[in-house]
Amino acid sequence: MTALSLERISKSFGPVEVLKDIDLEVSEGEFVVFVGPSGCGKSTLLRVIAGLEDATSGRVRIGGRDVTATPPAKRGIAMVFQSYALYPHLDVRGNMTLGLKQAGEAKATIDERVAVAARMLSLEGYLERRPAELSGGQRQRVAIGRAIVRKPELFLFDEPLSNLDAALRMATRVEIARLHRELGASMIYVTHDQTEAMTLADRIVVLRDGRVEQVGSPMDLYNDPDNQFVAGFLGAPSMNFLPSAALGLPGAVTGIRPEQMSISGDGPVAGTVTHVERLGGDTNLLVATGMPAPGDTLTVRLFGQHAHEVGETVRLGFARDGAYAFDSEGRRLR
């Protein structure tokens, strides 16, 4: 069954076209992540799905129902925001139950749903606390719990981890993935962080300038990008791009991922190390090549610990079958 269907969704704010003829289907139980740079339209698209913005044209269907003109409260969705959006005067239980009380749910049903959500999110000991008495990670778990108790047809997450520090982001990301497995729910998740997209998604939707650039599983997009934008956006460190003519390769631009590059005495690219990142399990080198852009500075990812130093002259090699060819418009050459 299809959990969500978007049919030629467009959205304009005055003369500015923010979303442009977007078609997408999300299967029941699927975790789909919208990713792209700031201003690409991903949050606007989520708000159109939620009913917080009206589409200029197109249709939104949730669970097979046309909800294009349906108000948010009747769409069968629950949304988790970046800002938590908790009521400061209510305790955790009050924040989680307010929507159910307003909907007229029976007290026994409310108590059962809160107990289940609190157990899933390790909030049993915090139900009587107010938001000011909680950490950022705990507040976000409350916001997620508030969504869970509603038993929505579709969960919508709008950059929910942006306000958390790095350790909490990773821990909460793991919790969201676990919740998805346990609930089997359909989830749409918006982020600018490609690491979140790669680690959470069943499928990723890459957006740029209000259009869908490519849709696929994380590894499909990583290994088989349709264009230079997708290739460069997914992957950390990001893909290196070099002028193909300098390497004697086809196309206008050659893309090589940092882990595909190596230090090689007879490699075709010479350069000087300008920065070394020692990460313990990996070592990243930034190498200035003297080539014209886009190959003037390259990143090399070496597994393990290496003794390279700033100012060292190196030659770089790579496997030709690991290189990607793009034309002058950024399209992938197959």
N, C-alpha and C positions, 0 to 999 in steps of 0.2 A: 504493500500500500504506500502511496505517496503522502508524506507528512506535510510537505510544502511544495507549492508550484508557483513560480513567478513567470508571468507571460508578458513579454515586451514591456517591462517596467521602465518608465522614464520619469524623471523628476527635474523640474526647473524652478529656480528662485528668480523670478523676473526674467531677464534675458540670459541668465547663467544656467546652462544645462549641466546638472550635477550627475544624473544617471541617464544612460543612453541605451534603450532597448535591451534590457537585461532579461534573459531567459534562464531559468534554473529549476531543476527538480531535486528535492531532498527526500530520500527514502525513509520509511519509518524506522526509528532506532539509529539513524545515521548521525554522526558527529561531523558537521561541516564548519570549516573555519574560513571567514572572509579576511583576507590579508592584503596589505598594500600600503604605499606611503601615505603620509598625511595629505588629506585633501582628495583622495582617490574616490570617495563616495561610499566607503564601507559602512560607516555609522549611519549615514542617511538611508542606505538600503535597509539596514536593520530597523530603523525607525519606521520606514514604510511597511515592513513586515508586521511590526507591532501595532501599526495604526496611529502612531504618534505624528506621522507626516502623511499627507495624502499624495498618492502618485499622481503626476500630471496625466499620465496615460498608462494603460496596462492593467493586468489583473493579478490579485493575490489570492491563492487558494490554500487553506490549511485543513488537512484531513479530508480533502475533497470538497470542502465548502468554499464557495466564493465569499471572501470576507473583505473585498475591496472597499465596501462602504460600511463595514461593521465597526463599531467603536472598539477601542482596545480591550475594555473589560469583558467583552463578549467574544473575543477571538480565540480563547482557549490557550493563551500564552502566559508565560511568566518571565519577567525580565530582571536580570541582575546587572546593576550599574557599576561603573568605576567608583562612584562616590559613596557606595553602600546604601545611601538614602534611608537610613534608620531614623525612627522617631526618638529623640533624646530623652523624652519624659517617660517612655515605656521601657520595661525590662525586656530581656530576650524573648521570653514567652509572649509578652504583649506584642512585640514587633512581628513575631512569626504567626500569630493568630488573628491579627486585626482584619486582614482581608477575608478570612473564613467567617469571622463574626459578622462582618458587613454583608456577606453573602447568605447569612442565615443558616449556616451549618450547625448541626446538633453538637452539644458540648462533648458528648462521648466521641464523636467523630474527630472533633478538633483535638481532644486530648490524645487520641490514638495516633493521629498524624504527627503531632508535635513530638511525641515519644519516639516514633520511628525516625524522624528527621534528626532529633537531638542525638540519638544513638549513632546514626550514620556519620554525623559530623563531630562527634566527641564533644557535645555541648551540654551533656546531662547536668554537670555541676555548675552551669552558668545561667540557667534559665531565669533566675531571680536578679541577675545583674543588669544594670543599664549600660548603654553603649559606651559611656565615658569610662566605665570600669573594665573595658575590654581592650585587647591589643588590636592592631589593624587586621591581622589574620583572623582573629576571632570575630571581628565585626563582619568581615567578608563571608565567613561561614554562616553567620546569622542571616545575611542577605540571601545566601544560597538556600538556607533552610526555609526561609519565607517563601521562596519559589517552589521548593520541593513539596511543602504541605498543600499547595494548591492543586497538585497532580495535573499539571497542564498538558496539553497535547504537544506543545513546543516550548522548549527553554531557549531564551535569548540572552546571551552574555555580551555586554558592551565593554570591552577592555577591562575586565574585572580585576586584573592583577596589577594594573599600572601604578597604584598607590602603595604597593608592598615592596619591601627591600628584596634583594636577590634571593636570599635563603628562603624567605616566606613565599616568594613567587614560585620557586621550585616545589616547595611542600604543598602549596595550594593547587598547583597544576596537577600534581600527582593525585590529590584528593578529587579534583574535578574528573580526571580520567577514571578513577575508581567508581565514583558516583555514576558516571555514564554506563559503566559495565553493570553495576548493580541495578540501576533503574531501567536500563534498556530504552531510555528516552531519546527522542529526537532533539538535537541541540544545534543551535547556530551560535557561533562564537566569533566576535570581531576583535582583531588585534593588529597592531603594526609590527609585532615582534615575530619574525619568521621562525624563531626557535619554538615559541608556543605553538605556532601553526604546525610545524613539522612533528612535534611530539604528541599533540592532542588529536589531530584530525584523522577521520577516515578519508575525507576528501578536502582539498584546499581549493578555494576560489580566489585567484589572484586578480586584483582589480587595479586599473590605472586610468585616471582621467574619466571615471564614470563608466568604463567599459570592462567587460570580463576579458582578461588576456588569456587565461587558460584555467581549466578545471581538471583535477585528477588527484590521485593518491599522493601523499608526500614523496614517496620514492619515484613515482612516475614523473612528477614535476622536476625533481632533483636530477634524475638521470636522463630525462628526455624532454627538456624545455622546448617550447615552440619558438621562442624568440629570445633576443639578447636581454630584454628587461626581466623576464621570468628567470633566466639563467643567473643573472646578477643579483636578483632579489633574494633567492633562496640559497642558503648556504652560509656558514660562518666559519672562517672568514669568507668573504664573497669571492665569486669567480674573478680570475684575472682576464683581462682583454688585451690583446696585442694586435698590431697591424699585420695582416696575413702576408703581405708582400715581403716583410722583413724575414719571414720564416720560410718563404717559398711554398705556402699552403694556399688552398683555394679560398675564395670568398674575400670580403673586405676586412673582416675582423675574426680573429681566432680566440676562442674562450678556453681557458685551462683552469681547472679548480686547483687551489693551493696544495691539496694533498696529492695531486697528480704531478707536481713539480718536484724536482730533486736537485741536489748539488752534484754536478757531473763535470769532470775535468774537460770533456770534449763537447759539452752542451752548446747549443746554438745561441744562447743568450748570455751576455756578460753584464755584470753589474757590481755595485758596491752596496754592502749591507749598511742601511741607515738606522735600523732599529731592531732590537731583539726582544721578543716576549717569551720569557721562560715560565711555562705553565705547569711544570712538573712532568705530566704525561706527554705533553707536546711542546715543541719549540716553534714559534712563528718568526720568520725573518721578513723584514721589509727591505726590498732590494731596488735601488735606483739604477735603471738600465741605460739612460741617455737616449732611449728610443723616443720618437714622437708619441704623443698621446694616441691611443689609450694605453700604450705599453711602457710609460715612463717610470712607473713604480709598480712592482709586483710583490705579491705575498706568497711565501713558501711555507707550507706547513710540514714540519718534520716530526715524526713520531718519536717520542722519547726525549732524552736530554742531550743537547749538543753544545759544543764549546765555541760556536761562532761569535764574533765580536763586531761591534760597530766599526766601520772603516775597512773591513776585510773585503777583498776582491774575490768574487765567486763566478762560476759559470753554472748556468741552470739548464737542465734537460727535462724532457717530459716524453711520455709515450704518445706517439701520434694517434693511436686509436682512442686515447682519452681526451682528444681535442675536439672542440665544437666549432663549426664554421657558420658565420653569419654574413648576410649580404649588407650592402650599404644602408638599407632601411631597417636593419636589425632582425630580419627574418632568418630563421634557421635554415641552413642548406642541408638537405638529407643526403 
